[in-house]
Structures are given as structure tokens and as C-alpha cells.
Amino acid sequence: MEALTWIGLTALAIALPFIYPRWRLQRVLARPLPPEAVAILQHTIPVYRNMPADLQQQLRKLVVQFLHQKKFVGCAGLEVTDEMAVTIAGQACLLLLNRPSKVYPALHTILVYPSEFVAQRAEVGPGGVITPGRQSMLGESWDDGRVVLSWDDVQRGAGDWTDGHNVVLHEFAHQLDSESGRANGAPYLGNPASYREWSEVLSRNFQNLRMHAMHRMETVMDPYGATNPAEFFAVATETFFEKPYQMAEHHAELYEEFLKYYRVDPRAWMSPPPPPAPPEPPPVSFAYSW
């Protein structure tokens, strides 16, 4: 009998580290997002009010889980407030709607700076000479479970939801990209057969953006997306959520791929952009005869 008791206690001790976190999460998810946090979502995600009720409920539940599982750390003297945490969590969780994925399982910490921060960068020059460098950054996604953000730029992204620039969407797209093993512009798609079409469509659009960037031609997407396939996926994600009509018009195949991946259509939450103003007529010249 004593041996059975010890076996039972041993089994419980082994299972407890797995059971207790799930139990705690279920208790947390049973509680709704507080009204003050919902008000923050309404203020910092302008499309939230236009989303159907089921997506709003999904987003609130995802935010509850995000806030429970992730740690926020203020840097350079910044104290992270509830507004900051809810704003970041809300925008990050937009990428997870209607998708049967976990809430960024590899991520554990979000570092928040007051504004642009300086990152150390090693630059490889001619002959393979490595020179230490410093670069100002708005955000970074690291493969060790951390995301770094500039709060000033998070606010800028919340302030204009139509310019295609959103540092939270960008960096958390990198997190999704990394779930397939490494950030290379091909996130986990679930079905191996999906990768062929994904690769063909994104490669064509990536090369097109590179050409436009090289010749300094105006594009719907930020030319920064021409840096490499990983940055292209992140920039395309920003464009998909903030400039959906323009992306669907100018990059129809790409938009369809993102519809399948993100499983939402942001056009349903936004009004179409106004048509471009007609060109001004040339000045009228008069010929006088004396």
C-alpha cells in the first residue's frame, strides 16, 4: 500500500507542472477582459469597432491569454502601463484571429523602450572584414523568445491605421514566420501542399518590389520589404491589415494568399480609400495681339 502511495505521489509531482499552468489559464480565460481594457482596444485599434461581434470576442480572449502568459519589461527608465500592455497585446493578437494556433508559444518577453533604441550590428565589409556598428531601431523580433518595441512608434501605428506602417504587426509577423523553424518569409501553413503556391506568389511579388525599390518607384508596400523574404512577409502583413483595398487592387494574388493565411478580410472593417484627386488642368495661356 505504501508503495502505491509513493507511486501516486510521484506521478502527481511529475504531472503537476503540466496540469497547473493549464488549470490557471482556464481560470484566467473564464474571466472577461475588464471594461477599461476594452476601451483601450477601441481607442488604439481603430478597426475594432467595425469588427463583427464574434471577432471582437475572439480578440478579447486572445488578449487575456497574451497578458497572462507574456512578461512586459520597460527599458531605459520606462514603466509599462496597462495601456501599453493592452495596446501591444491587442495589435499582436489581430494576427491570430480565426486561426487555430497558440498565442505565440515561443514568445515570453516584450521589451518596451520609450522611443527608438540603438542595437549593436556587425557589418561585413569587403574581404569579409567585420566592423561593429550601431543602428537605431523601431522594433525587433528575436529568436530567443523576445520582441523589442519602441512605444513612440507603437503609438504612431495606432494613430494612423491606413498608412501601412505598424511596428507591432511587423514584429509579430516575424514571430509567426519563425514558427516554421526560422524567419524566411514562409510561416507554418499547416498543409505542405500550400507552400508551393505560397512560394511562387510571394517570390514574384518580392522580386517586383525589389525592382520598384531599385528604381525608386512608388509602391503600395514599404520598400523596406525588398530587404529579404522575411522582411517582405512582415511588410506585406502591415499592408494587408492597414491598406487592404490597395493591396487587393495592386497585388491580387498576394492578397489572396494572405486571406487564406490570416483567415480574415480587413476590407470588411474599413471603408474604401477615397479615389485619387484628378490631375489639375494645365494653366490656360492667352495670346495677345496688339
C-alpha positions in Angstrom: 0.0 0.0 0.0 2.8 2.4 0.9 4.5 1.7 -2.4 1.3 2.5 -4.3 1.0 5.8 -2.3 4.6 6.8 -3.3 3.9 5.9 -6.9 0.8 8.1 -6.9 2.6 11.0 -5.3 5.5 10.6 -7.7 3.1 10.6 -10.7 1.3 13.7 -9.3 4.6 15.5 -8.8 5.6 14.8 -12.4 2.2 15.8 -13.8 1.6 18.9 -11.7 4.0 21.2 -13.7 1.9 20.4 -16.8 -1.5 20.4 -15.2 -1.3 23.5 -13.0 -0.4 26.0 -15.8 -3.4 24.8 -17.9 -5.7 25.0 -14.9 -4.6 28.5 -14.2 -5.0 29.5 -17.8 -8.6 28.1 -17.9 -9.4 30.1 -14.8 -8.0 33.3 -16.4 -9.8 32.7 -19.7 -13.1 32.3 -17.8 -12.9 36.0 -16.8 -13.8 38.6 -19.4 -11.4 41.4 -20.3 -12.0 44.3 -18.0 -14.1 47.2 -19.5 -11.1 49.6 -19.1 -9.0 47.3 -21.3 -11.8 47.0 -23.9 -11.8 50.8 -24.0 -8.1 50.8 -24.7 -8.7 48.3 -27.6 -11.4 50.6 -29.0 -9.0 53.6 -28.9 -5.8 52.0 -30.1 -7.2 49.6 -32.7 -9.5 51.9 -34.8 -11.0 49.0 -36.8 -12.1 47.2 -33.6 -15.5 48.9 -33.5 -16.2 47.7 -37.1 -15.3 44.1 -36.5 -18.2 41.6 -36.1 -19.0 40.6 -32.5 -17.5 37.2 -32.8 -14.1 38.5 -33.9 -14.2 41.2 -31.1 -14.9 38.4 -28.6 -12.0 36.3 -30.0 -9.7 39.2 -29.8 -10.6 40.0 -26.2 -10.0 36.4 -25.2 -6.7 36.3 -27.0 -5.6 39.5 -25.3 -6.5 38.0 -21.9 -4.3 35.0 -22.7 -1.5 37.1 -24.0 -1.4 39.3 -20.9 -1.4 36.2 -18.7 1.4 34.4 -20.4 3.8 37.2 -21.5 6.0 39.4 -19.5 6.4 43.1 -20.2 9.7 44.8 -19.3 10.2 48.6 -19.5 13.6 49.7 -20.7 15.6 52.9 -20.4 13.5 54.0 -17.4 10.1 53.4 -19.0 7.4 52.0 -16.7 5.0 49.8 -18.7 1.4 50.8 -18.1 -1.8 48.8 -18.6 -2.5 51.0 -21.7 0.9 50.0 -23.2 0.4 46.3 -22.5 -3.2 46.1 -23.8 -2.3 48.1 -26.9 0.6 45.8 -27.8 -1.3 42.7 -27.0 -4.4 43.8 -28.9 -2.5 44.6 -32.1 -0.3 41.4 -31.8 -3.4 39.2 -31.4 -5.1 40.6 -34.5 -2.8 38.3 -36.4 -4.2 35.3 -34.6 -8.0 35.7 -35.3 -9.8 32.7 -36.8 -6.5 30.7 -36.7 -6.2 27.5 -34.6 -2.7 28.5 -33.4 -1.4 29.0 -29.9 -0.7 32.6 -28.7 2.9 33.0 -29.8 4.1 29.9 -27.9 7.9 30.7 -28.3 7.5 34.2 -27.0 7.9 35.0 -23.3 9.0 38.7 -23.0 8.2 42.0 -24.6 10.8 44.7 -24.0 9.5 48.3 -24.4 11.6 51.4 -24.9 10.3 54.9 -24.7 11.4 55.6 -28.3 13.9 54.4 -30.9 16.6 52.3 -29.4 20.1 51.5 -30.5 21.1 48.0 -31.5 24.6 46.7 -32.0 25.1 45.5 -35.5 28.2 43.8 -37.0 28.7 44.9 -40.6 30.6 42.7 -43.0 32.7 44.7 -45.4 34.9 43.9 -48.4 37.2 40.9 -47.8 34.9 39.7 -45.0 36.1 42.3 -42.6 33.6 42.6 -39.7 33.1 46.1 -38.3 31.0 46.7 -35.2 28.1 49.1 -35.8 25.2 50.8 -34.2 21.7 51.1 -35.7 18.6 53.0 -34.5 15.6 50.6 -34.4 11.8 50.9 -34.0 11.4 47.2 -33.1 13.0 43.8 -33.3 11.9 40.2 -33.1 14.4 37.9 -31.6 14.5 34.1 -31.9 15.1 33.7 -28.2 11.5 34.4 -27.2 11.7 38.2 -27.0 10.2 41.1 -29.0 11.6 44.7 -28.6 9.4 47.7 -29.4 9.6 51.5 -29.3 6.5 52.8 -27.5 6.5 56.1 -29.5 6.3 54.0 -32.7 3.6 51.7 -31.3 1.5 54.9 -30.7 2.2 56.1 -34.2 1.0 52.8 -35.6 -2.2 53.1 -33.6 -2.7 56.7 -34.6 -2.9 56.0 -38.3 -4.4 52.7 -39.4 -4.2 53.5 -43.1 -0.5 54.2 -43.8 0.7 50.6 -43.9 3.2 51.2 -41.1 2.7 49.3 -37.8 5.7 48.2 -35.8 3.6 45.7 -33.7 2.1 44.0 -36.7 5.6 43.9 -38.3 7.5 42.4 -35.4 4.8 39.8 -34.5 4.6 38.8 -38.2 8.3 37.8 -37.7 7.2 35.8 -34.7 4.7 33.9 -36.8 7.3 33.5 -39.5 9.7 31.9 -37.0 7.2 29.2 -36.0 8.2 27.2 -39.1 11.7 26.9 -37.8 13.3 30.2 -39.0 12.2 33.6 -40.3 12.4 33.2 -44.1 9.1 34.5 -45.3 7.4 31.1 -45.2 5.5 30.7 -41.9 3.8 27.5 -40.9 1.0 26.9 -43.3 -0.4 23.6 -41.9 -0.6 21.9 -45.3 2.7 21.1 -47.1 0.9 21.4 -50.4 0.3 25.1 -49.7 4.0 26.0 -49.7 4.4 25.7 -53.5 1.8 28.3 -54.3 2.8 30.5 -51.4 6.4 30.4 -52.6 5.6 31.2 -56.2 3.3 34.1 -55.4 5.5 35.7 -52.7 8.6 35.3 -54.8 7.0 37.1 -57.8 5.8 39.9 -55.6 9.1 40.2 -53.7 11.0 40.5 -57.0 8.6 43.1 -58.2 9.0 45.1 -55.0 12.8 44.9 -55.3 12.6 46.2 -58.9 10.4 49.1 -57.8 12.7 49.9 -54.8 15.7 49.8 -57.1 14.2 52.3 -59.4 12.7 54.4 -56.6 9.2 53.8 -58.0 6.1 54.4 -55.8 4.6 51.2 -54.4 1.7 50.2 -52.1 4.1 48.4 -49.8 7.0 49.9 -47.9 10.2 49.4 -50.0 11.8 48.1 -46.8 10.1 44.8 -47.7 12.6 44.4 -50.5 15.4 43.8 -48.0 14.8 40.0 -47.8 11.9 37.5 -47.9 11.4 37.7 -44.1 11.0 41.5 -44.2 8.8 41.2 -47.2 6.4 38.9 -45.3 6.4 41.4 -42.3 5.8 44.4 -44.6 3.1 42.6 -46.5 1.4 41.8 -43.3 1.3 45.5 -42.3 -0.1 46.3 -45.8 -2.7 43.6 -45.6 -4.1 44.9 -42.3 -3.8 48.6 -42.9 -4.1 49.1 -46.7 -6.2 46.1 -47.7 -8.0 47.7 -50.6 -4.8 49.0 -52.2 -3.1 45.6 -51.7 -6.0 43.7 -53.2 -6.0 46.0 -56.3 -2.3 46.1 -57.0 -1.3 42.7 -55.6 -4.3 40.5 -56.1 -2.6 37.1 -55.9 -0.6 38.1 -52.8 -3.8 39.4 -51.1 -5.5 36.0 -51.8 -2.6 34.2 -50.2 -2.8 36.4 -47.1 -6.6 35.9 -47.0 -6.0 32.2 -46.8 -3.2 32.5 -44.2 -4.8 35.1 -41.8 -8.4 33.9 -42.4 -9.8 37.4 -42.1 -10.6 40.1 -44.6 -9.7 43.6 -43.2 -11.7 45.2 -46.0 -14.8 44.3 -44.0 -13.6 46.6 -41.2 -12.6 49.6 -43.2 -14.1 52.0 -45.8 -12.6 52.1 -49.2 -10.0 54.8 -49.6 -11.1 57.9 -51.5 -10.3 57.9 -55.2 -7.2 59.9 -56.2 -7.8 63.5 -57.0 -7.9 64.2 -60.7 -4.9 66.0 -62.1 -5.1 69.7 -62.2 -5.7 71.1 -65.7 -2.8 72.9 -67.3 -2.8 76.6 -67.0 -4.6 78.4 -69.7 -2.4 80.7 -71.8 -3.6 83.6 -73.8 -2.0 85.0 -76.9 -2.4 88.7 -77.2 -2.2 90.7 -80.4 -1.7 94.4 -80.3 
